Amino acid sequence: MTSALAARPRTPALDRDVALRLAETEYDRVAALLASLSTQDWSRPTDCPAWDVRAMAAHMLGMAEMSASMRESMRQVKAAQARGGVFIDELTGLQVDERADMAPAAIAARYAEVAPKAVKARRRMPWILRRQKMPAAQLVNGREEAWTLGFLSDVIMTRDPWMHRTDIARATGAPMVLTAEHDGVLVDDVVREWFERLGSPVRLRLTGPAGGSWGESGPELEFDAVEFCRALSGRGTAPLDTEVPF
C-alpha cells in the first residue's frame, strides 16, 4: 500500500444496501446460533483464550447494543477510555464485564431483541457522519491507519459477529450456516481488501459455499473460505502474513 493510500481514511467498498443486508442476515444467524446452544456449550473455551462462549456472546451483545444506540455507543466509548490501556481491549473487556451476571438464556434473548434495532440504527447513520474519520488510528499489519465511521459501521460491525460466529461454531460443534448469497459476499469483500493490502499478484481459490476464485497471475493458493478469513484475523494456521481487520 502506498503512503498516500495509507494516509487516506479507509471507506467501505461494499454498496450500502448490500452492507445493510449482510448486517441484518448476520445478526439473524448469530441470534439463531445463540438460541440453539445447550447449557454445556456456554462454558466451552473459544479460540480467543480469555473468553469462553458466554463471554464471547456477552461481547457480541455489547457490540450490538453499541450499534443500536448512539447514546449507548458514547457511554461505552467514554467508559472504555476511562479504564486506560488499549482502547479496543478495554471496550471489549467492558462489554464482557458489564454482562458478567447475565444468564446465557438472557444474553441470547437480548441479542435477538436488540439486533433489529442495531440494523435500523446503522441504516439511519447520515452520510456526513459516515464520512468522518474515527478519532483513533487502527493498527493493521504493524502500521497505523485511519478508518471512516462508515467503514466501521458498514464493514467491521458485520465482520466481527461473523468471525465470532465461526469461533462459537468451532467451540461447540454447532453447524456453521454458510451461503453464497450472504457469506460469499462477505468473503469476497474480505478477499478484495486482502488483495489491496497484499500488493502483489496471486491466484486464490477458496473452497466451500462461501468460496470462489480471484486473481489471474502469480502463485496459486487454495484454502477453505472460512479458514482463510480466520487466518487473516490471526486465527488458524494458514501461511498468510497479510492481516485484514475483523
Residue frames as qw, qx, qy, qz and C-alpha x, y, z in Angstrom:
[[0.000, 0.890, 0.457, 0.000, 0.00, 0.00, 0.00],
 [0.393, 0.498, -0.048, 0.772, 1.40, 3.43, -0.87],
 [0.228, -0.214, -0.496, 0.810, 1.83, 6.06, 1.80],
 [0.276, -0.069, -0.165, -0.944, -0.87, 8.16, 0.09],
 [0.624, -0.278, -0.616, -0.392, -3.36, 5.31, 0.34],
 [0.524, -0.241, -0.689, 0.439, -2.32, 4.59, 3.93],
 [0.080, -0.090, -0.295, 0.948, -2.96, 8.23, 4.87],
 [0.428, -0.171, -0.343, -0.818, -6.46, 8.24, 3.36],
 [0.520, -0.097, 0.631, -0.567, -9.20, 7.08, 5.76],
 [0.010, 0.040, 0.961, 0.274, -10.50, 3.66, 4.74],
 [0.558, 0.128, 0.074, -0.817, -14.06, 3.69, 3.41],
 [0.712, 0.119, 0.667, -0.183, -16.43, 0.79, 2.67],
 [0.029, 0.215, -0.741, -0.636, -16.09, -0.86, -0.71],
 [0.103, 0.386, 0.917, 0.005, -19.49, -2.51, -0.31],
 [0.216, -0.452, -0.398, -0.769, -22.64, -0.90, -1.66],
 [0.250, -0.239, 0.495, -0.797, -24.60, 0.47, 1.31],
 [0.808, -0.061, -0.048, -0.584, -27.71, -1.59, 0.64],
 [0.808, 0.165, -0.562, 0.063, -25.59, -4.74, 0.37],
 [0.224, 0.307, -0.663, 0.645, -23.77, -3.88, 3.60],
 [0.480, -0.187, 0.366, -0.775, -27.05, -3.47, 5.48],
 [0.888, 0.038, -0.271, -0.369, -28.45, -6.70, 4.04],
 [0.637, 0.232, -0.667, 0.310, -25.34, -8.52, 5.23],
 [0.068, -0.290, 0.575, -0.762, -25.69, -6.94, 8.67],
 [0.709, -0.131, 0.115, -0.683, -29.33, -7.99, 9.03],
 [0.897, 0.107, -0.404, -0.147, -28.65, -11.56, 7.93],
 [0.478, 0.304, -0.676, 0.471, -25.60, -11.90, 10.13],
 [0.311, -0.276, 0.485, -0.769, -27.42, -10.67, 13.23],
 [0.849, -0.043, -0.057, -0.524, -30.20, -13.16, 12.48],
 [0.824, 0.203, -0.524, 0.069, -27.74, -16.03, 12.12],
 [0.195, 0.318, -0.671, 0.641, -25.95, -15.15, 15.35],
 [0.549, -0.213, 0.307, -0.748, -29.28, -14.94, 17.19],
 [0.915, 0.048, -0.237, -0.323, -30.28, -18.37, 15.86],
 [0.637, 0.290, -0.640, 0.318, -26.92, -19.85, 16.83],
 [0.063, -0.314, 0.602, -0.732, -27.08, -18.49, 20.38],
 [0.720, -0.130, 0.144, -0.667, -30.64, -19.75, 20.80],
 [0.892, 0.154, -0.384, -0.181, -29.54, -23.24, 19.72],
 [0.295, 0.479, -0.729, 0.391, -26.74, -23.68, 22.25],
 [0.738, -0.392, -0.548, 0.012, -27.02, -26.21, 25.06],
 [0.520, -0.852, 0.045, -0.054, -26.31, -25.37, 28.69],
 [0.819, -0.308, 0.236, 0.424, -22.90, -27.05, 28.40],
 [0.605, 0.552, 0.220, 0.531, -21.97, -25.11, 25.26],
 [0.049, -0.963, -0.044, -0.260, -21.84, -21.74, 27.01],
 [0.556, -0.761, 0.317, 0.104, -18.84, -22.69, 29.14],
 [0.892, 0.188, 0.208, 0.354, -16.75, -24.15, 26.32],
 [0.352, -0.595, 0.236, 0.683, -13.42, -22.40, 25.56],
 [0.600, 0.784, 0.151, -0.054, -13.02, -20.50, 22.29],
 [0.753, 0.305, 0.029, 0.583, -10.04, -19.56, 20.14],
 [0.009, -0.764, 0.173, -0.621, -9.97, -16.24, 22.00],
 [0.525, 0.038, -0.756, 0.389, -8.12, -17.52, 25.08],
 [0.051, -0.065, 0.504, -0.860, -9.65, -15.11, 27.60],
 [0.580, 0.050, 0.052, -0.811, -13.23, -15.91, 26.59],
 [0.301, 0.173, 0.938, -0.011, -15.49, -18.90, 26.83],
 [0.058, 0.456, 0.703, 0.543, -18.64, -18.94, 24.69],
 [0.205, -0.815, -0.522, 0.144, -20.65, -16.99, 27.26],
 [0.307, -0.643, 0.046, 0.700, -18.05, -14.22, 27.47],
 [0.222, 0.002, 0.588, 0.778, -17.79, -14.05, 23.69],
 [0.044, -0.629, -0.704, -0.327, -21.57, -13.77, 23.37],
 [0.270, -0.798, -0.333, 0.425, -21.54, -11.02, 26.03],
 [0.262, -0.393, 0.308, 0.826, -19.07, -9.06, 23.91],
 [0.095, 0.268, 0.719, 0.634, -21.21, -9.61, 20.81],
 [0.148, -0.773, -0.617, 0.008, -24.27, -8.38, 22.67],
 [0.298, -0.696, -0.090, 0.648, -22.35, -5.32, 23.87],
 [0.209, -0.151, 0.502, 0.826, -21.34, -4.52, 20.30],
 [0.009, -0.509, -0.750, -0.421, -24.90, -4.94, 19.05],
 [0.230, -0.819, -0.463, 0.251, -26.20, -2.64, 21.78],
 [0.311, -0.499, 0.165, 0.792, -23.48, -0.15, 20.89],
 [0.126, 0.115, 0.645, 0.745, -24.62, -0.21, 17.25],
 [0.095, -0.621, -0.758, -0.174, -28.27, 0.15, 18.24],
 [0.243, -0.919, -0.305, 0.065, -27.96, 3.40, 20.19],
 [0.392, 0.679, -0.185, 0.593, -25.78, 6.47, 19.78],
 [0.438, -0.753, 0.245, -0.426, -26.19, 7.21, 23.48],
 [0.933, -0.303, 0.189, 0.034, -25.08, 3.70, 24.42],
 [0.790, 0.423, -0.052, 0.440, -22.20, 3.94, 21.97],
 [0.107, 0.771, -0.251, 0.576, -20.95, 7.16, 23.54],
 [0.688, -0.625, 0.234, -0.286, -21.36, 5.71, 27.03],
 [0.974, -0.062, 0.100, 0.195, -19.33, 2.62, 26.18],
 [0.602, 0.587, -0.127, 0.527, -16.61, 4.67, 24.49],
 [0.152, -0.787, 0.280, -0.529, -16.22, 7.00, 27.47],
 [0.830, -0.476, 0.231, -0.176, -16.25, 4.12, 29.96],
 [0.937, 0.160, 0.028, 0.309, -13.63, 2.21, 27.95],
 [0.387, 0.702, -0.198, 0.565, -11.40, 5.28, 27.64],
 [0.428, -0.755, 0.257, -0.425, -11.62, 5.80, 31.40],
 [0.961, -0.257, 0.099, 0.039, -10.21, 2.32, 32.00],
 [0.126, -0.773, 0.563, 0.263, -6.93, 3.22, 30.28],
 [0.594, -0.114, 0.768, 0.211, -4.94, 0.80, 28.16],
 [0.046, -0.015, 0.719, 0.693, -5.51, -0.21, 24.54],
 [0.464, 0.079, 0.094, -0.877, -8.95, 1.10, 23.61],
 [0.699, 0.049, -0.524, -0.483, -10.34, -1.93, 21.75],
 [0.469, -0.017, -0.839, 0.277, -9.22, -4.27, 24.54],
 [0.064, 0.095, 0.558, -0.822, -10.79, -2.04, 27.16],
 [0.547, 0.070, -0.146, -0.821, -14.01, -1.73, 25.16],
 [0.703, -0.011, -0.658, -0.269, -14.47, -5.46, 24.67],
 [0.342, -0.024, -0.786, 0.514, -13.46, -6.09, 28.27],
 [0.269, 0.032, 0.314, -0.910, -16.05, -3.57, 29.43],
 [0.661, 0.020, -0.367, -0.654, -18.74, -5.29, 27.37],
 [0.641, -0.043, -0.764, 0.054, -17.94, -8.67, 28.91],
 [0.200, -0.017, -0.663, 0.721, -17.62, -7.31, 32.48],
 [0.366, -0.013, 0.149, -0.919, -20.90, -5.40, 32.37],
 [0.789, 0.008, -0.296, -0.538, -22.75, -8.56, 31.34],
 [0.198, 0.324, -0.894, 0.239, -20.98, -10.94, 33.70],
 [0.330, 0.052, 0.747, -0.574, -24.15, -11.59, 35.70],
 [0.668, 0.270, -0.146, -0.678, -26.40, -12.27, 32.70],
 [0.725, -0.015, 0.685, -0.068, -27.53, -15.86, 32.28],
 [0.243, -0.095, 0.751, 0.606, -26.89, -17.43, 28.88],
 [0.177, 0.592, 0.770, 0.158, -30.58, -17.50, 28.04],
 [0.020, -0.881, -0.246, 0.402, -30.85, -13.80, 28.87],
 [0.205, -0.513, 0.469, 0.689, -27.90, -12.99, 26.60],
 [0.218, 0.180, 0.833, 0.476, -29.46, -14.95, 23.73],
 [0.090, 0.752, 0.652, -0.043, -32.86, -13.32, 24.24],
 [0.095, -0.835, -0.034, 0.541, -31.45, -9.81, 24.50],
 [0.251, -0.289, 0.613, 0.691, -29.35, -10.31, 21.37],
 [0.175, 0.431, 0.809, 0.359, -32.43, -11.34, 19.38],
 [0.024, -0.854, -0.463, 0.235, -34.26, -8.29, 20.75],
 [0.166, -0.793, 0.126, 0.572, -31.55, -5.71, 20.03],
 [0.503, -0.027, 0.634, 0.587, -30.37, -7.00, 16.63],
 [0.287, 0.701, 0.554, 0.346, -33.17, -5.36, 14.57],
 [0.164, -0.963, -0.112, 0.181, -32.55, -2.09, 16.41],
 [0.500, -0.503, 0.411, 0.573, -28.86, -2.29, 15.53],
 [0.435, 0.307, 0.632, 0.563, -29.66, -2.69, 11.83],
 [0.072, 0.885, 0.438, 0.138, -32.13, 0.19, 11.97],
 [0.318, -0.879, 0.070, 0.349, -29.62, 2.48, 13.69],
 [0.509, -0.260, 0.531, 0.626, -26.88, 1.60, 11.23],
 [0.340, 0.553, 0.621, 0.439, -29.25, 2.32, 8.36],
 [0.063, -0.951, -0.303, 0.002, -30.08, 5.75, 9.83],
 [0.540, -0.505, 0.121, 0.662, -26.45, 6.87, 10.12],
 [0.387, 0.889, 0.082, -0.228, -26.24, 10.01, 7.93],
 [0.813, 0.454, -0.004, 0.365, -23.71, 10.17, 5.11],
 [0.118, 0.853, -0.281, 0.424, -21.92, 13.15, 6.63],
 [0.636, -0.603, 0.436, -0.205, -21.26, 11.14, 9.81],
 [0.965, 0.081, 0.224, 0.110, -20.25, 8.06, 7.86],
 [0.625, 0.672, -0.114, 0.380, -17.56, 10.10, 6.08],
 [0.272, -0.873, 0.322, -0.245, -16.00, 11.30, 9.31],
 [0.545, 0.386, -0.696, 0.264, -12.69, 9.81, 10.41],
 [0.777, -0.504, -0.371, 0.069, -12.65, 7.72, 13.57],
 [0.249, -0.936, 0.215, -0.122, -10.83, 9.54, 16.38],
 [0.590, -0.551, 0.577, 0.122, -8.30, 6.77, 17.00],
 [0.431, 0.537, -0.655, -0.312, -5.96, 5.20, 14.46],
 [0.962, -0.088, 0.171, -0.194, -6.15, 1.42, 13.97],
 [0.195, -0.606, 0.745, 0.198, -3.07, -0.80, 13.95],
 [0.915, 0.303, 0.209, -0.165, -3.17, -3.20, 10.98],
 [0.868, 0.360, -0.038, 0.339, -0.15, -5.10, 9.65],
 [0.656, -0.277, -0.133, 0.690, 2.10, -3.18, 12.01],
 [0.171, 0.197, 0.155, 0.953, 1.03, 0.23, 10.69],
 [0.149, 0.496, 0.533, -0.669, -1.45, 2.76, 11.97],
 [0.045, 0.265, 0.623, 0.735, -4.25, 3.60, 9.56],
 [0.304, 0.147, 0.289, -0.896, -7.37, 5.75, 9.65],
 [0.054, 0.380, 0.900, 0.208, -10.91, 4.45, 9.16],
 [0.313, -0.277, -0.144, -0.897, -14.09, 6.34, 8.48],
 [0.465, -0.009, 0.635, -0.617, -17.08, 5.72, 10.72],
 [0.783, 0.317, -0.140, -0.517, -18.77, 4.30, 7.62],
 [0.540, 0.360, -0.761, 0.008, -16.12, 1.60, 7.31],
 [0.102, -0.157, 0.821, -0.539, -16.58, 0.75, 10.98],
 [0.585, 0.169, 0.411, -0.678, -20.38, 0.62, 10.72],
 [0.768, 0.404, -0.189, -0.460, -20.86, -0.94, 7.27],
 [0.675, 0.413, -0.611, 0.022, -17.97, -3.41, 7.34],
 [0.192, 0.321, -0.801, 0.466, -16.32, -4.11, 10.70],
 [0.485, -0.108, 0.498, -0.710, -19.55, -4.26, 12.69],
 [0.905, 0.170, -0.062, -0.385, -20.65, -7.15, 10.45],
 [0.623, 0.427, -0.638, 0.150, -17.29, -8.90, 10.08],
 [0.126, -0.416, 0.703, -0.563, -16.94, -9.01, 13.87],
 [0.740, -0.062, 0.442, -0.503, -20.09, -11.07, 14.62],
 [0.862, 0.382, -0.270, -0.194, -19.40, -13.23, 11.55],
 [0.413, 0.489, -0.713, 0.286, -15.94, -14.12, 12.82],
 [0.307, -0.276, 0.702, -0.580, -17.23, -14.79, 16.32],
 [0.872, 0.113, 0.083, -0.468, -19.95, -16.97, 14.84],
 [0.752, 0.390, -0.529, 0.045, -17.15, -19.11, 13.38],
 [0.049, 0.436, -0.733, 0.521, -15.50, -19.14, 16.82],
 [0.611, -0.130, 0.485, -0.612, -18.66, -20.35, 18.55],
 [0.899, 0.255, -0.169, -0.314, -19.38, -22.95, 15.88],
 [0.571, 0.437, -0.658, 0.225, -15.85, -24.35, 16.24],
 [0.130, -0.370, 0.689, -0.610, -16.05, -24.30, 20.04],
 [0.626, -0.005, 0.497, -0.601, -19.40, -26.06, 20.28],
 [0.255, 0.029, 0.923, 0.285, -19.56, -28.19, 17.14],
 [0.438, 0.630, 0.440, -0.466, -22.68, -26.33, 16.04],
 [0.605, 0.448, 0.487, 0.444, -23.18, -26.14, 12.26],
 [0.133, -0.464, 0.114, 0.868, -21.80, -23.01, 10.62],
 [0.517, 0.687, 0.504, -0.089, -24.57, -21.90, 8.29],
 [0.229, -0.436, 0.417, 0.764, -22.96, -20.70, 5.06],
 [0.584, 0.650, 0.486, 0.003, -24.48, -19.49, 1.80],
 [0.507, 0.213, 0.301, 0.779, -23.02, -17.86, -1.28],
 [0.010, -0.788, -0.381, -0.483, -25.63, -15.09, -1.11],
 [0.443, -0.891, -0.010, -0.095, -24.51, -13.98, 2.36],
 [0.705, -0.556, 0.300, 0.322, -21.17, -15.43, 3.44],
 [0.707, 0.292, 0.366, 0.530, -19.87, -15.50, -0.13],
 [0.176, 0.881, 0.143, 0.415, -20.45, -11.75, -0.48],
 [0.494, -0.855, 0.159, 0.005, -18.81, -11.05, 2.87],
 [0.798, -0.253, 0.366, 0.408, -15.81, -13.22, 1.98],
 [0.575, 0.584, 0.287, 0.496, -15.49, -11.56, -1.44],
 [0.072, -0.964, 0.020, -0.255, -15.22, -8.16, 0.27],
 [0.673, -0.650, 0.314, 0.164, -12.53, -9.54, 2.58],
 [0.803, 0.104, 0.378, 0.449, -10.59, -11.05, -0.33],
 [0.399, 0.784, 0.180, 0.440, -10.67, -7.84, -2.33],
 [0.289, -0.930, 0.184, -0.133, -9.34, -5.90, 0.66],
 [0.807, -0.382, 0.366, 0.261, -6.67, -8.58, 1.17],
 [0.711, 0.432, 0.285, 0.475, -5.52, -8.22, -2.45],
 [0.108, 0.930, 0.007, 0.352, -5.27, -4.45, -1.99],
 [0.519, -0.796, 0.309, -0.041, -3.24, -4.85, 1.19],
 [0.891, -0.091, 0.337, 0.292, -1.09, -7.65, -0.28],
 [0.130, 0.872, -0.247, -0.403, 0.01, -5.56, -3.23],
 [0.059, -0.423, 0.829, 0.361, 1.32, -8.49, -5.28],
 [0.694, 0.134, -0.404, -0.581, -0.34, -10.84, -7.80],
 [0.231, -0.136, 0.938, -0.222, -1.68, -14.18, -6.66],
 [0.556, -0.126, -0.594, -0.568, -4.28, -16.67, -7.83],
 [0.253, -0.135, 0.730, -0.620, -6.57, -17.55, -4.94],
 [0.560, -0.210, -0.658, -0.458, -9.15, -20.31, -4.80],
 [0.298, -0.192, 0.646, -0.676, -11.37, -20.63, -1.74],
 [0.323, -0.153, -0.898, -0.255, -13.50, -23.71, -1.28],
 [0.018, -0.385, -0.777, 0.497, -16.88, -24.21, 0.36],
 [0.153, 0.761, 0.626, 0.074, -20.23, -22.42, 0.00],
 [0.091, -0.942, -0.067, 0.315, -18.61, -19.02, 0.64],
 [0.586, -0.328, 0.448, 0.590, -15.71, -19.61, -1.75],
 [0.547, 0.823, 0.101, -0.114, -14.71, -18.58, -5.24],
 [0.768, 0.065, 0.187, 0.609, -11.69, -17.72, -7.37],
 [0.020, 0.984, 0.005, -0.179, -9.75, -14.46, -7.63],
 [0.271, -0.712, 0.510, 0.400, -6.64, -13.30, -9.47],
 [0.826, 0.548, -0.014, -0.131, -5.24, -14.15, -12.89],
 [0.629, 0.554, -0.443, 0.319, -1.50, -14.39, -12.30],
 [0.195, -0.642, 0.576, -0.467, 1.05, -15.22, -9.62],
 [0.052, 0.153, -0.963, 0.217, 1.38, -18.16, -7.23],
 [0.594, -0.327, -0.543, -0.495, -1.65, -20.38, -6.72],
 [0.103, -0.153, 0.738, -0.649, -3.16, -20.61, -3.23],
 [0.569, -0.316, -0.591, -0.477, -6.12, -22.70, -2.11],
 [0.016, -0.059, 0.738, -0.672, -7.88, -22.67, 1.25],
 [0.129, -0.617, -0.776, 0.025, -11.25, -23.26, 2.78],
 [0.036, 0.698, 0.201, 0.686, -13.04, -19.90, 2.67],
 [0.570, -0.793, -0.124, -0.178, -13.78, -19.72, 6.39],
 [0.817, -0.364, 0.019, 0.446, -10.29, -20.85, 7.38],
 [0.481, 0.423, 0.130, 0.757, -8.80, -18.27, 5.03],
 [0.191, -0.792, -0.107, -0.569, -10.69, -15.48, 6.80],
 [0.762, -0.642, -0.069, 0.049, -9.79, -16.88, 10.19],
 [0.774, -0.030, 0.027, 0.632, -6.12, -16.85, 9.21],
 [0.242, 0.593, 0.108, 0.760, -6.36, -13.21, 8.12],
 [0.452, -0.783, -0.080, -0.421, -7.81, -12.38, 11.55],
 [0.059, -0.620, 0.685, -0.378, -4.90, -14.06, 13.36],
 [0.797, -0.153, 0.485, -0.325, -6.67, -17.39, 13.92],
 [0.933, 0.346, 0.083, -0.063, -5.89, -20.70, 12.29],
 [0.660, -0.435, 0.454, 0.411, -2.68, -21.93, 10.73],
 [0.680, 0.657, 0.249, 0.212, -2.84, -20.87, 7.06],
 [0.605, -0.221, 0.100, 0.758, 0.51, -19.39, 5.95],
 [0.188, 0.796, 0.338, 0.465, -0.76, -15.85, 5.38],
 [0.474, -0.170, -0.283, 0.816, 1.18, -12.84, 6.60],
 [0.049, -0.233, -0.156, -0.959, -1.14, -10.03, 5.49],
 [0.028, 0.368, 0.766, -0.527, -3.85, -9.15, 8.01],
 [0.196, -0.442, -0.440, -0.756, -7.38, -7.95, 7.26],
 [0.158, -0.111, 0.571, -0.798, -9.35, -6.43, 10.17],
 [0.390, -0.396, -0.783, -0.280, -12.48, -8.12, 11.52]]
